[in-house]
């Protein structure tokens, strides 16, 4: 069973249970995301990636995020599209990202 399907199955069973608990950096408020909220966010982003951005199976999608709740949402959305997630250091500038690391690789 694919990872996205496993997460969806868990959401059906544990839909009101928290999948993530975290504390907002700018406050001391503890936040929680339920399985259902998480899966819905993954579905919305995957649909946007496919429809608005044209992401398809085999495409590479750069993810430049710090450790935050959006990171696993972005990762599973890319996987759901059949694309490959390429993690990029979030402090990189556009010129750092576009600079080829290997002369044999075409950008």
N, CA, C and O atoms as a GROMACS GRO file, in nm:
protein
  428
    1UNK      N    1   0.085  -0.118   0.000
    1UNK     CA    2   0.000   0.000   0.000
    1UNK      C    3   0.089   0.125   0.000
    1UNK      O    4   0.187   0.132   0.075
    2UNK      N    5   0.056   0.222  -0.084
    2UNK     CA    6   0.136   0.345  -0.092
    2UNK      C    7   0.124   0.425   0.037
    2UNK      O    8   0.024   0.416   0.108
    3UNK      N    9   0.228   0.503   0.068
    3UNK     CA   10   0.231   0.582   0.192
    3UNK      C   11   0.112   0.676   0.203
    3UNK      O   12   0.057   0.692   0.311
    4UNK      N   13   0.072   0.740   0.092
    4UNK     CA   14  -0.042   0.830   0.095
    4UNK      C   15  -0.170   0.755   0.131
    4UNK      O   16  -0.254   0.807   0.204
    5UNK      N   17  -0.183   0.633   0.080
    5UNK     CA   18  -0.301   0.553   0.112
    5UNK      C   19  -0.300   0.511   0.259
    5UNK      O   20  -0.406   0.504   0.322
    6UNK      N   21  -0.183   0.482   0.314
    6UNK     CA   22  -0.173   0.447   0.455
    6UNK      C   23  -0.215   0.564   0.542
    6UNK      O   24  -0.286   0.546   0.641
    7UNK      N   25  -0.171   0.685   0.505
    7UNK     CA   26  -0.208   0.804   0.582
    7UNK      C   27  -0.358   0.828   0.574
    7UNK      O   28  -0.420   0.865   0.674
    8UNK      N   29  -0.417   0.808   0.457
    8UNK     CA   30  -0.562   0.826   0.441
    8UNK      C   31  -0.638   0.723   0.524
    8UNK      O   32  -0.740   0.755   0.585
    9UNK      N   33  -0.589   0.599   0.527
    9UNK     CA   34  -0.654   0.495   0.608
    9UNK      C   35  -0.645   0.530   0.756
    9UNK      O   36  -0.742   0.511   0.829
   10UNK      N   37  -0.532   0.581   0.799
   10UNK     CA   38  -0.516   0.624   0.939
   10UNK      C   39  -0.611   0.740   0.970
   10UNK      O   40  -0.666   0.747   1.079
   11UNK      N   41  -0.629   0.830   0.874
   11UNK     CA   42  -0.719   0.944   0.894
   11UNK      C   43  -0.863   0.896   0.913
   11UNK      O   44  -0.937   0.953   0.994
   12UNK      N   45  -0.904   0.793   0.838
   12UNK     CA   46  -1.040   0.741   0.854
   12UNK      C   47  -1.060   0.679   0.992
   12UNK      O   48  -1.168   0.689   1.050
   13UNK      N   49  -0.957   0.615   1.044
   13UNK     CA   50  -0.968   0.549   1.173
   13UNK      C   51  -0.951   0.646   1.290
   13UNK      O   52  -1.020   0.636   1.391
   14UNK      N   53  -0.859   0.742   1.274
   14UNK     CA   54  -0.822   0.831   1.385
   14UNK      C   55  -0.852   0.978   1.352
   14UNK      O   56  -0.781   1.067   1.398
   15UNK      N   57  -0.956   1.004   1.274
   15UNK     CA   58  -0.978   1.135   1.216
   15UNK      C   59  -0.975   1.252   1.313
   15UNK      O   60  -0.935   1.362   1.274
   16UNK      N   61  -1.016   1.234   1.439
   16UNK     CA   62  -1.016   1.346   1.532
   16UNK      C   63  -0.892   1.347   1.622
   16UNK      O   64  -0.874   1.439   1.702
   17UNK      N   65  -0.808   1.247   1.610
   17UNK     CA   66  -0.686   1.241   1.691
   17UNK      C   67  -0.579   1.329   1.629
   17UNK      O   68  -0.573   1.346   1.507
   18UNK      N   69  -0.494   1.385   1.714
   18UNK     CA   70  -0.386   1.470   1.666
   18UNK      C   71  -0.277   1.385   1.602
   18UNK      O   72  -0.235   1.283   1.658
   19UNK      N   73  -0.231   1.427   1.485
   19UNK     CA   74  -0.117   1.362   1.420
   19UNK      C   75   0.010   1.440   1.453
   19UNK      O   76   0.118   1.381   1.462
   20UNK      N   77  -0.003   1.572   1.471
   20UNK     CA   78   0.110   1.658   1.506
   20UNK      C   79   0.068   1.752   1.617
   20UNK      O   80  -0.043   1.805   1.616
   21UNK      N   81   0.156   1.774   1.712
   21UNK     CA   82   0.142   1.880   1.812
   21UNK      C   83   0.269   1.963   1.805
   21UNK      O   84   0.379   1.909   1.799
   22UNK      N   85   0.253   2.093   1.807
   22UNK     CA   86   0.369   2.180   1.797
   22UNK      C   87   0.340   2.312   1.865
   22UNK      O   88   0.224   2.346   1.891
   23UNK      N   89   0.445   2.387   1.894
   23UNK     CA   90   0.432   2.518   1.956
   23UNK      C   91   0.473   2.623   1.854
   23UNK      O   92   0.581   2.614   1.795
   24UNK      N   93   0.387   2.722   1.834
   24UNK     CA   94   0.417   2.831   1.741
   24UNK      C   95   0.540   2.908   1.791
   24UNK      O   96   0.555   2.933   1.910
   25UNK      N   97   0.628   2.944   1.698
   25UNK     CA   98   0.752   3.014   1.734
   25UNK      C   99   0.721   3.152   1.790
   25UNK      O  100   0.786   3.195   1.886
   26UNK      N  101   0.623   3.221   1.732
   26UNK     CA  102   0.594   3.358   1.773
   26UNK      C  103   0.504   3.367   1.896
   26UNK      O  104   0.470   3.477   1.940
   27UNK      N  105   0.464   3.253   1.952
   27UNK     CA  106   0.384   3.254   2.074
   27UNK      C  107   0.410   3.125   2.148
   27UNK      O  108   0.481   3.037   2.100
   28UNK      N  109   0.352   3.116   2.263
   28UNK     CA  110   0.369   2.992   2.340
   28UNK      C  111   0.246   2.903   2.325
   28UNK      O  112   0.225   2.812   2.406
   29UNK      N  113   0.166   2.928   2.224
   29UNK     CA  114   0.044   2.852   2.201
   29UNK      C  115   0.076   2.716   2.141
   29UNK      O  116   0.147   2.704   2.042
   30UNK      N  117   0.020   2.614   2.203
   30UNK     CA  118   0.036   2.479   2.149
   30UNK      C  119  -0.074   2.455   2.046
   30UNK      O  120  -0.192   2.477   2.074
   31UNK      N  121  -0.035   2.411   1.928
   31UNK     CA  122  -0.129   2.383   1.820
   31UNK      C  123  -0.130   2.234   1.792
   31UNK      O  124  -0.032   2.163   1.819
   32UNK      N  125  -0.241   2.187   1.739
   32UNK     CA  126  -0.251   2.047   1.699
   32UNK      C  127  -0.316   2.038   1.562
   32UNK      O  128  -0.401   2.119   1.526
   33UNK      N  129  -0.274   1.938   1.487
   33UNK     CA  130  -0.334   1.908   1.358
   33UNK      C  131  -0.386   1.766   1.365
   33UNK      O  132  -0.312   1.674   1.400
   34UNK      N  133  -0.512   1.748   1.331
   34UNK     CA  134  -0.571   1.613   1.333
   34UNK      C  135  -0.536   1.541   1.203
   34UNK      O  136  -0.492   1.603   1.106
   35UNK      N  137  -0.556   1.410   1.203
   35UNK     CA  138  -0.533   1.331   1.082
   35UNK      C  139  -0.615   1.386   0.966
   35UNK      O  140  -0.564   1.401   0.855
   36UNK      N  141  -0.741   1.415   0.992
   36UNK     CA  142  -0.829   1.464   0.886
   36UNK      C  143  -0.780   1.597   0.830
   36UNK      O  144  -0.775   1.615   0.709
   37UNK      N  145  -0.743   1.691   0.918
   37UNK     CA  146  -0.692   1.821   0.872
   37UNK      C  147  -0.565   1.803   0.790
   37UNK      O  148  -0.545   1.870   0.689
   38UNK      N  149  -0.479   1.712   0.835
   38UNK     CA  150  -0.354   1.687   0.766
   38UNK      C  151  -0.378   1.632   0.626
   38UNK      O  152  -0.322   1.682   0.528
   39UNK      N  153  -0.462   1.529   0.615
   39UNK     CA  154  -0.491   1.467   0.485
   39UNK      C  155  -0.560   1.567   0.393
   39UNK      O  156  -0.530   1.570   0.274
   40UNK      N  157  -0.651   1.648   0.446
   40UNK     CA  158  -0.718   1.749   0.363
   40UNK      C  159  -0.617   1.850   0.309
   40UNK      O  160  -0.627   1.891   0.194
   41UNK      N  161  -0.520   1.891   0.392
   41UNK     CA  162  -0.417   1.985   0.346
   41UNK      C  163  -0.331   1.922   0.238
   41UNK      O  164  -0.297   1.988   0.139
   42UNK      N  165  -0.295   1.794   0.254
   42UNK     CA  166  -0.216   1.723   0.153
   42UNK      C  167  -0.294   1.716   0.022
   42UNK      O  168  -0.239   1.743  -0.084
   43UNK      N  169  -0.422   1.680   0.029
   43UNK     CA  170  -0.505   1.670  -0.091
   43UNK      C  171  -0.516   1.805  -0.164
   43UNK      O  172  -0.504   1.810  -0.286
   44UNK      N  173  -0.539   1.914  -0.088
   44UNK     CA  174  -0.551   2.047  -0.149
   44UNK      C  175  -0.422   2.088  -0.219
   44UNK      O  176  -0.426   2.137  -0.332
   45UNK      N  177  -0.307   2.067  -0.152
   45UNK     CA  178  -0.180   2.107  -0.213
   45UNK      C  179  -0.148   2.019  -0.333
   45UNK      O  180  -0.098   2.069  -0.434
   46UNK      N  181  -0.174   1.889  -0.325
   46UNK     CA  182  -0.148   1.799  -0.438
   46UNK      C  183  -0.230   1.841  -0.559
   46UNK      O  184  -0.181   1.841  -0.672
   47UNK      N  185  -0.356   1.876  -0.536
   47UNK     CA  186  -0.442   1.920  -0.646
   47UNK      C  187  -0.389   2.048  -0.708
   47UNK      O  188  -0.388   2.063  -0.830
   48UNK      N  189  -0.346   2.141  -0.624
   48UNK     CA  190  -0.290   2.266  -0.676
   48UNK      C  191  -0.162   2.240  -0.756
   48UNK      O  192  -0.143   2.298  -0.862
   49UNK      N  193  -0.076   2.153  -0.704
   49UNK     CA  194   0.047   2.121  -0.777
   49UNK      C  195   0.017   2.063  -0.914
   49UNK      O  196   0.082   2.098  -1.012
   50UNK      N  197  -0.082   1.976  -0.921
   50UNK     CA  198  -0.117   1.911  -1.048
   50UNK      C  199  -0.188   2.007  -1.143
   50UNK      O  200  -0.153   2.015  -1.261
   51UNK      N  201  -0.288   2.079  -1.095
   51UNK     CA  202  -0.371   2.162  -1.182
   51UNK      C  203  -0.304   2.296  -1.213
   51UNK      O  204  -0.288   2.331  -1.330
   52UNK      N  205  -0.265   2.369  -1.110
   52UNK     CA  206  -0.212   2.505  -1.131
   52UNK      C  207  -0.066   2.505  -1.174
   52UNK      O  208  -0.024   2.592  -1.251
   53UNK      N  209   0.012   2.409  -1.125
   53UNK     CA  210   0.156   2.410  -1.154
   53UNK      C  211   0.197   2.305  -1.256
   53UNK      O  212   0.311   2.306  -1.303
   54UNK      N  213   0.108   2.215  -1.292
   54UNK     CA  214   0.138   2.114  -1.394
   54UNK      C  215   0.231   2.003  -1.352
   54UNK      O  216   0.295   1.941  -1.436
   55UNK      N  217   0.240   1.977  -1.221
   55UNK     CA  218   0.329   1.871  -1.172
   55UNK      C  219   0.271   1.735  -1.210
   55UNK      O  220   0.152   1.709  -1.191
   56UNK      N  221   0.358   1.650  -1.265
   56UNK     CA  222   0.318   1.517  -1.308
   56UNK      C  223   0.416   1.413  -1.255
   56UNK      O  224   0.520   1.447  -1.199
   57UNK      N  225   0.380   1.288  -1.274
   57UNK     CA  226   0.465   1.177  -1.233
   57UNK      C  227   0.604   1.194  -1.297
   57UNK      O  228   0.615   1.219  -1.417
   58UNK      N  229   0.708   1.180  -1.214
   58UNK     CA  230   0.845   1.190  -1.263
   58UNK      C  231   0.905   1.329  -1.255
   58UNK      O  232   1.026   1.344  -1.268
   59UNK      N  233   0.823   1.432  -1.233
   59UNK     CA  234   0.877   1.567  -1.218
   59UNK      C  235   0.951   1.579  -1.084
   59UNK      O  236   0.925   1.503  -0.991
   60UNK      N  237   1.041   1.675  -1.078
   60UNK     CA  238   1.110   1.707  -0.954
   60UNK      C  239   1.051   1.835  -0.898
   60UNK      O  240   1.031   1.932  -0.972
   61UNK      N  241   1.023   1.837  -0.769
   61UNK     CA  242   0.967   1.955  -0.703
   61UNK      C  243   1.058   1.991  -0.587
   61UNK      O  244   1.082   1.909  -0.497
   62UNK      N  245   1.110   2.113  -0.589
   62UNK     CA  246   1.197   2.160  -0.481
   62UNK      C  247   1.112   2.201  -0.361
   62UNK      O  248   1.012   2.271  -0.376
   63UNK      N  249   1.154   2.158  -0.244
   63UNK     CA  250   1.090   2.197  -0.118
   63UNK      C  251   1.196   2.270  -0.035
   63UNK      O  252   1.297   2.211   0.002
   64UNK      N  253   1.170   2.396  -0.008
   64UNK     CA  254   1.263   2.478   0.070
   64UNK      C  255   1.191   2.529   0.194
   64UNK      O  256   1.146   2.643   0.200
   65UNK      N  257   1.180   2.443   0.294
   65UNK     CA  258   1.110   2.478   0.417
   65UNK      C  259   1.195   2.442   0.538
   65UNK      O  260   1.273   2.347   0.535
   66UNK      N  261   1.179   2.520   0.644
   66UNK     CA  262   1.239   2.485   0.772
   66UNK      C  263   1.157   2.373   0.835
   66UNK      O  264   1.061   2.324   0.774
   67UNK      N  265   1.193   2.334   0.955
   67UNK     CA  266   1.115   2.236   1.028
   67UNK      C  267   0.984   2.302   1.070
   67UNK      O  268   0.981   2.382   1.164
   68UNK      N  269   0.877   2.269   1.001
   68UNK     CA  270   0.746   2.328   1.028
   68UNK      C  271   0.639   2.230   0.986
   68UNK      O  272   0.667   2.130   0.920
   69UNK      N  273   0.517   2.258   1.024
   69UNK     CA  274   0.405   2.168   0.993
   69UNK      C  275   0.384   2.157   0.843
   69UNK      O  276   0.334   2.054   0.795
   70UNK      N  277   0.420   2.260   0.768
   70UNK     CA  278   0.401   2.256   0.623
   70UNK      C  279   0.496   2.158   0.554
   70UNK      O  280   0.468   2.116   0.442
   71UNK      N  281   0.607   2.123   0.617
   71UNK     CA  282   0.704   2.033   0.554
   71UNK      C  283   0.645   1.895   0.522
   71UNK      O  284   0.652   1.853   0.406
   72UNK      N  285   0.587   1.823   0.618
   72UNK     CA  286   0.531   1.692   0.582
   72UNK      C  287   0.411   1.704   0.488
   72UNK      O  288   0.386   1.613   0.408
   73UNK      N  289   0.337   1.814   0.496
   73UNK     CA  290   0.226   1.836   0.403
   73UNK      C  291   0.280   1.848   0.261
   73UNK      O  292   0.229   1.785   0.169
   74UNK      N  293   0.384   1.930   0.245
   74UNK     CA  294   0.445   1.948   0.112
   74UNK      C  295   0.503   1.816   0.060
   74UNK      O  296   0.483   1.782  -0.056
   75UNK      N  297   0.574   1.745   0.145
   75UNK     CA  298   0.637   1.620   0.104
   75UNK      C  299   0.533   1.518   0.055
   75UNK      O  300   0.549   1.462  -0.054
   76UNK      N  301   0.429   1.494   0.133
   76UNK     CA  302   0.329   1.395   0.092
   76UNK      C  303   0.249   1.443  -0.029
   76UNK      O  304   0.202   1.361  -0.108
   77UNK      N  305   0.231   1.574  -0.044
   77UNK     CA  306   0.162   1.626  -0.162
   77UNK      C  307   0.241   1.597  -0.288
   77UNK      O  308   0.184   1.558  -0.391
   78UNK      N  309   0.372   1.615  -0.281
   78UNK     CA  310   0.459   1.587  -0.396
   78UNK      C  311   0.454   1.437  -0.428
   78UNK      O  312   0.441   1.399  -0.544
   79UNK      N  313   0.464   1.354  -0.326
   79UNK     CA  314   0.460   1.209  -0.345
   79UNK      C  315   0.326   1.167  -0.404
   79UNK      O  316   0.320   1.081  -0.492
   80UNK      N  317   0.217   1.227  -0.357
   80UNK     CA  318   0.084   1.195  -0.408
   80UNK      C  319   0.073   1.225  -0.557
   80UNK      O  320   0.001   1.156  -0.629
   81UNK      N  321   0.145   1.327  -0.604
   81UNK     CA  322   0.145   1.362  -0.747
   81UNK      C  323   0.230   1.266  -0.829
   81UNK      O  324   0.225   1.268  -0.952
   82UNK      N  325   0.308   1.181  -0.762
   82UNK     CA  326   0.398   1.091  -0.832
   82UNK      C  327   0.530   1.157  -0.866
   82UNK      O  328   0.611   1.102  -0.941
   83UNK      N  329   0.551   1.274  -0.811
   83UNK     CA  330   0.674   1.350  -0.838
   83UNK      C  331   0.781   1.315  -0.734
   83UNK      O  332   0.755   1.241  -0.638
   84UNK      N  333   0.899   1.368  -0.754
   84UNK     CA  334   1.012   1.345  -0.665
   84UNK      C  335   1.040   1.474  -0.588
   84UNK      O  336   1.055   1.580  -0.649
   85UNK      N  337   1.047   1.465  -0.456
   85UNK     CA  338   1.077   1.581  -0.373
   85UNK      C  339   1.228   1.602  -0.369
   85UNK      O  340   1.304   1.510  -0.340
   86UNK      N  341   1.269   1.724  -0.398
   86UNK     CA  342   1.410   1.762  -0.389
   86UNK      C  343   1.421   1.866  -0.279
   86UNK      O  344   1.370   1.977  -0.293
   87UNK      N  345   1.487   1.831  -0.171
   87UNK     CA  346   1.496   1.922  -0.057
   87UNK      C  347   1.606   2.025  -0.080
   87UNK      O  348   1.718   1.991  -0.118
   88UNK      N  349   1.572   2.150  -0.057
   88UNK     CA  350   1.663   2.262  -0.080
   88UNK      C  351   1.677   2.338   0.052
   88UNK      O  352   1.579   2.360   0.122
   89UNK      N  353   1.799   2.377   0.084
   89UNK     CA  354   1.823   2.456   0.204
   89UNK      C  355   1.742   2.585   0.194
   89UNK      O  356   1.758   2.659   0.097
   90UNK      N  357   1.656   2.615   0.292
   90UNK     CA  358   1.571   2.733   0.282
   90UNK      C  359   1.646   2.866   0.288
   90UNK      O  360   1.587   2.970   0.259
   91UNK      N  361   1.772   2.865   0.325
   91UNK     CA  362   1.847   2.990   0.328
   91UNK      C  363   1.918   3.018   0.196
   91UNK      O  364   1.979   3.124   0.179
   92UNK      N  365   1.910   2.924   0.102
   92UNK     CA  366   1.970   2.946  -0.030
   92UNK      C  367   1.901   3.061  -0.102
   92UNK      O  368   1.780   3.081  -0.088
   93UNK      N  369   1.978   3.135  -0.178
   93UNK     CA  370   1.923   3.238  -0.266
   93UNK      C  371   1.890   3.172  -0.400
   93UNK      O  372   1.936   3.061  -0.426
   94UNK      N  373   1.811   3.239  -0.484
   94UNK     CA  374   1.784   3.180  -0.616
   94UNK      C  375   1.910   3.148  -0.695
   94UNK      O  376   1.914   3.049  -0.768
   95UNK      N  377   2.014   3.230  -0.683
   95UNK     CA  378   2.137   3.200  -0.757
   95UNK      C  379   2.205   3.075  -0.702
   95UNK      O  380   2.265   2.999  -0.778
   96UNK      N  381   2.196   3.051  -0.569
   96UNK     CA  382   2.251   2.926  -0.513
   96UNK      C  383   2.178   2.805  -0.567
   96UNK      O  384   2.240   2.704  -0.599
   97UNK      N  385   2.046   2.815  -0.578
   97UNK     CA  386   1.965   2.703  -0.623
   97UNK      C  387   1.992   2.673  -0.771
   97UNK      O  388   1.998   2.557  -0.810
   98UNK      N  389   2.007   2.777  -0.851
   98UNK     CA  390   2.026   2.758  -0.996
   98UNK      C  391   2.169   2.723  -1.034
   98UNK      O  392   2.194   2.684  -1.148
   99UNK      N  393   2.262   2.736  -0.943
   99UNK     CA  394   2.404   2.706  -0.970
   99UNK      C  395   2.421   2.555  -0.983
   99UNK      O  396   2.390   2.481  -0.890
  100UNK      N  397   2.469   2.508  -1.097
  100UNK     CA  398   2.485   2.363  -1.113
  100UNK      C  399   2.592   2.308  -1.019
  100UNK      O  400   2.699   2.368  -1.004
  101UNK      N  401   2.563   2.195  -0.957
  101UNK     CA  402   2.657   2.130  -0.866
  101UNK      C  403   2.749   2.034  -0.939
  101UNK      O  404   2.860   2.006  -0.894
  102UNK      N  405   2.703   1.983  -1.050
  102UNK     CA  406   2.778   1.886  -1.126
  102UNK      C  407   2.777   1.932  -1.274
  102UNK      O  408   2.669   1.951  -1.331
  103UNK      N  409   2.892   1.950  -1.334
  103UNK     CA  410   2.893   2.001  -1.472
  103UNK      C  411   2.823   1.911  -1.572
  103UNK      O  412   2.785   1.958  -1.679
  104UNK      N  413   2.803   1.783  -1.540
  104UNK     CA  414   2.735   1.691  -1.630
  104UNK      C  415   2.582   1.700  -1.619
  104UNK      O  416   2.510   1.644  -1.702
  105UNK      N  417   2.533   1.770  -1.515
  105UNK     CA  418   2.389   1.780  -1.494
  105UNK      C  419   2.338   1.907  -1.559
  105UNK      O  420   2.391   2.016  -1.534
  106UNK      N  421   2.236   1.895  -1.640
  106UNK     CA  422   2.176   2.011  -1.704
  106UNK      C  423   2.061   2.061  -1.618
  106UNK      O  424   1.983   1.982  -1.567
  107UNK      N  425   2.051   2.195  -1.602
  107UNK     CA  426   1.943   2.249  -1.520
  107UNK      C  427   1.827   2.295  -1.606
  107UNK      O  428   1.727   2.343  -1.554
   0.00000   0.00000   0.00000
